[in-house]
Amino acid sequence: MTRTLKVSAIAIIGAMVLWACGSKELGPKETGEKFLKALAEGDYATAKNYASKSSQESLDMLEKMSGGESSGSADDIVVGEVKEDGEKATLAYTEKGAEKTLNLVKEDDAWKAQFDKGGDTGSNGNPLDEVSDAIEDAMEEVVEETSEKVAE
């Protein structure tokens, strides 16, 4: 009987230690930081782990457009304050000195970064903005050149 009690006690203590040391759910600040740093480093696979389901397609497109190369460094990201509102949160951060925000949502009881094409991660926070601006500029040039040729 004493042996059974010892084994039971060891099993219970072991279970408690494993439970206490188990994977801790990340809050919105930690999730946002891991997402932003992975994105800055061009580690799209890791970024996808911290992104919402609706953001996966946008990250795939960004990865293809970048050729898998990073546009910066994790050192360029400085994470600030987070504001939680139920199932949503907003994370303030700076990237290369520019103030930006990242939206996060609770999905399957875990915080995920909201990064959607056509959307905005906050004020000037969408990395696709540069690509969009370049396409817009190129289109304006084409229209201008075509108008000039038509006028001749």
Protein Blocks (a to p, Z undefined) as FASTA:
>chain_A
ZZmmmmmmmmmmmmmmmmmmmccdddfklmmmmmmmmmmnopaklmmmmpcfklmmmmmm
mmmmnnopafbdfklpccdddddehjaccddddeehiacddddddeehiacddddehiaf
behiafklmmmmmmmmmmmmmmmmmmmmmmZZ
